[in-house]
Amino acid sequence: MPRSPLLTTDDWPEAELRAAVLAGELVPVGDCWASPAEPQTPALRAAATAWSLPDARLIACTRTAAWIWGATSRPPTPLDACISPTLRVHVGPSVRLREVVLADGDVVRTGGLDVTTPIRTAVDLLRSPSRPGTDFGAAESSAVTGLLATGTVTVDELGRRLDALGTIPMARQAERRLRGLRGPGQPALTR
């Protein structure tokens, strides 16, 4: 059986792991650590997330999935996860849990964890409810921009997926948010 490239507090005391980071021997990967020579792949980040989630039935989604796909530099706190409405699990404050109906093509398994696909992740981020007193969140906006920048999602593909939602809640808001994602001096994203 191949050994995991990740180290956790199950392997070494946390103080030793953090000392190894200071010595340049390890780098943090979520709540785990790995060699600086280890490629930071989606599978590695998913394995680190799987170690942190309390139940194997949980599916990484939204900002957590965006981190796994390489769209953001660090995982969110708390982790974002979803589960089928037919299942019941208990999670603590380190996990923000949503009940979601997912199609077969919306989830892939990588690094021992089920993760929403990049396109489903972007759609969910664009459809996120606004927090009180704010517009589309900076974290969600940054994650969608990262998914577009890494090429895991295209504007055309995202536009088609949003069009297909029809009158589902937050679909039109998601289209407006997608149009609003542009940098200074750049044209608005179009389909």
C-alpha positions in Angstrom: 0.0 0.0 0.0 1.5 3.4 -1.0 2.2 5.8 1.9 0.5 9.1 1.9 2.7 12.1 1.1 0.8 14.0 3.9 1.8 14.2 7.6 -0.7 14.9 10.3 -0.8 15.2 14.0 -1.6 11.5 14.0 2.0 11.0 12.7 4.0 13.6 14.7 3.3 16.1 17.5 2.0 19.4 16.1 5.0 21.3 17.6 7.4 19.1 15.6 5.5 19.6 12.4 5.5 23.4 12.9 9.2 23.3 13.7 9.7 21.4 10.4 7.8 24.2 8.6 10.1 26.8 10.1 13.1 24.8 9.1 11.8 24.6 5.5 11.3 20.8 5.6 7.5 20.9 5.4 4.8 23.1 4.1 1.2 23.3 5.4 -1.5 21.7 3.2 -4.8 22.6 4.9 -4.6 21.0 8.4 -1.8 18.6 7.2 1.8 19.0 6.1 3.8 17.8 3.1 7.3 18.1 1.7 7.9 21.3 -0.2 8.9 19.1 -3.2 5.4 17.5 -3.2 3.3 18.9 -6.0 0.2 20.7 -4.7 -2.3 18.8 -6.7 -6.1 18.6 -6.2 -5.6 15.1 -5.0 -3.2 16.2 -2.3 -5.5 19.0 -1.2 -8.5 16.7 -1.2 -6.6 14.1 0.9 -5.8 16.9 3.4 -9.5 17.9 3.5 -10.6 14.3 3.9 -8.4 14.1 7.0 -10.2 17.1 8.4 -13.8 16.1 7.7 -15.5 14.1 10.4 -17.6 11.9 8.1 -16.6 10.2 4.8 -20.1 10.8 3.4 -19.5 14.6 3.3 -18.8 16.2 -0.1 -16.4 19.1 -0.3 -18.1 22.1 -2.0 -18.1 25.8 -2.7 -15.0 27.5 -1.2 -13.4 24.3 0.0 -13.8 22.7 -3.4 -12.4 25.9 -5.0 -9.3 25.5 -2.8 -9.0 21.8 -3.8 -9.1 22.8 -7.5 -6.4 25.3 -6.9 -8.5 28.5 -7.3 -7.6 29.9 -3.9 -4.4 29.9 -1.9 -5.8 28.4 1.4 -8.8 26.5 2.5 -11.7 28.3 4.2 -12.4 28.3 7.8 -14.8 26.6 8.5 -14.6 24.0 5.7 -17.6 23.9 3.3 -19.3 20.6 2.8 -22.6 19.3 1.5 -24.6 16.1 1.8 -27.7 14.6 0.3 -30.9 15.7 2.0 -31.6 12.0 2.7 -28.6 11.6 5.0 -28.0 12.8 8.5 -24.6 13.5 10.0 -23.3 15.4 12.9 -20.6 18.1 12.3 -18.9 20.5 14.6 -18.1 24.2 14.2 -15.2 23.4 11.9 -17.6 22.5 9.1 -20.3 24.5 7.4 -22.8 21.9 6.1 -25.5 22.3 3.5 -28.0 19.8 2.2 -27.9 19.8 -1.6 -29.3 17.7 -4.4 -26.4 16.8 -6.8 -26.6 15.3 -10.2 -24.3 12.3 -11.0 -21.9 14.5 -13.0 -21.6 17.1 -10.3 -19.2 15.1 -8.1 -15.8 13.5 -8.6 -13.7 11.5 -6.3 -10.1 12.6 -5.8 -7.6 12.1 -3.0 -10.1 9.8 -1.2 -12.8 12.5 -1.1 -15.9 13.4 -3.0 -15.6 16.9 -4.4 -18.0 19.0 -6.5 -16.7 19.5 -10.0 -15.1 22.8 -10.9 -18.2 23.9 -12.9 -20.6 22.9 -10.1 -18.4 24.7 -7.6 -18.4 27.9 -9.6 -22.2 27.7 -10.1 -22.7 27.2 -6.3 -20.4 30.1 -5.5 -22.2 32.4 -7.8 -25.5 31.4 -6.3 -24.4 31.8 -2.7 -26.7 34.0 -0.6 -25.4 37.3 0.3 -24.3 37.8 3.9 -26.1 40.4 5.9 -25.0 43.9 4.9 -22.8 42.7 2.0 -23.0 42.0 -1.7 -21.4 39.0 -3.4 -18.7 38.0 -0.9 -15.1 38.7 -1.6 -14.1 35.1 -0.9 -16.7 33.7 -3.3 -15.8 36.2 -6.0 -12.1 35.4 -5.6 -12.8 31.7 -5.8 -14.8 32.0 -9.0 -12.2 34.3 -10.5 -9.5 31.7 -9.5 -11.5 28.9 -11.2 -11.7 31.0 -14.4 -8.0 32.0 -14.2 -6.8 28.4 -13.8 -8.9 27.3 -16.8 -10.8 24.7 -14.9 -14.0 26.6 -15.8 -14.7 28.8 -18.8 -17.0 31.8 -19.0 -18.9 30.2 -21.9 -19.4 26.9 -20.0 -20.5 28.7 -16.9 -22.9 30.9 -18.8 -24.5 27.8 -20.4 -24.8 26.1 -17.0 -26.4 29.2 -15.5 -28.9 29.5 -18.4 -29.9 25.9 -17.9 -30.9 26.6 -14.3 -34.1 28.4 -15.5 -36.0 29.9 -12.6 -34.2 28.1 -9.9 -33.5 30.5 -6.9 -30.5 32.8 -7.3 -30.0 31.9 -11.0 -30.4 35.4 -12.4 -28.4 36.8 -9.5 -25.6 34.4 -10.4 -25.7 35.6 -14.0 -25.4 39.2 -12.9 -22.5 38.3 -10.6 -20.7 36.5 -13.4 -21.0 39.6 -15.6 -19.7 41.7 -12.8 -16.5 39.7 -12.4 -14.0 41.7 -14.2 -10.7 43.4 -13.4 -9.9 47.1 -13.9 -9.4 48.0 -17.6 -10.8 44.7 -18.7 -14.0 44.2 -20.6 -16.9 42.6 -18.7 -17.1 38.8 -19.0 -19.4 37.9 -21.9 -20.7 34.7 -23.3 
